[in-house]
Each structure stands twice: as C-alpha cells, then as structure tokens.
Amino acid sequence: MAILRSFVDRVVNRSTLENLAQRYQELDVASVETCLAFLRTTVDVQVALETHFARYGLSMGKFTLLMQLSQANEQGLTPSECAERSGVTRATITGLLDGLERDGLIQRQPSLSDRRMLTVHLTEKAHQLMSKMLPDHFCRTTGLMAQLTSEEKKTLIELLQKLQAGIPAMLEP
C-alpha cells in the first residue's frame, strides 16, 4: 500500500496528466484525477482500519469473520459458509480460522446434523472482545464519516455504486 500511496502522491500530478493527455487522446484528466483521489482515500482508510483492528489483535479479515459468527448466534457457520459470505477462498478462511482458534476466539465443533462437517462458533473470549470493541468501532466509524452530512453520505453511497458498475472496464481482457 505504501507503494500505491507514493505513486498517487508523488508520481502523478495534474501537470503530469496533462502532458500524458497530449500524447494519449484516450486519457481523460478528470477521470484519472478522480480515480487517484479515490485510491488515495482508499489507502488512507485501509491503513486507518488496519491500525484500529490491530489495537484489538485483529485484522480486517478476522474482524469480518467474528462479525459473521456473532450474527450466526448459537448455530455457528461452516467454514465454507464463512468463505462464501466473505467472498474469499476456503484456503483463506482456513488460515483466518486457524489464527482465531489460536487466539482462543473460535472453536470448531462437529456439526449436530452431519458429524463429517464442522461448524465454527465464537468463544466466550470472543464475545467479551466484541462487547469491548464494537462500541469503540462504531464511534470511530461515526468519526470517520463525521465530515459528511446525512445527504452527502447517501450521495457517496450512490456514487460508490456507480463506481462499482464501472469495475468491469478494468477487468475485461
């Protein structure tokens, strides 16, 4: 992320973009500037979130799993359900679950309906951590968004949805 931030901050500026636009007619300076501002903010928010989660000995991935499991209540989730809900591979989930288990935050238990399968459950330690962490997390999230009015928050959501609709342009071969 440091490389991306350095690139966005030091390598690319309006003058550079305008020079490139003279050589490449496809370059829309406003589009690239907007994309770079978005990337800069994304990197900064990501670093802030990583710092916040690290205070509690967590990563974004571990926090996401703990939130999923807290919503699942007593029934727990299978590792494949965790992967599907997180949008990551089973291998990634296995690594996250291994770390959470080492930290004493989850337990893997045989499924009541099919003993060949495992379900994942929060431990009491995890419940205590979440009870301590979530009020702070929600206050910090509110603080992150404090500069925006309610209307601006709605607008930002709409704009981000439009941005998501453009993602295939970067992915197409």
Buried (B, 14 or more C-beta within 10 A) or exposed (E): EEEBBEBBEEEBEEEEBEEBBEEEEEBEEEEBBEBBEBBBEBBEEBEEBEEBBEEBEBBEBBBBBBBBBBEBEEEBBBBEBBBEBBEBEEEBBEEBBEBBBEBEBBBBEEEEEEEEEBBBBBBEEBBEBBEEBEEEBEEBEEEEEEEEEEEEEEEEEEEEEEEEEEEEEEEEE
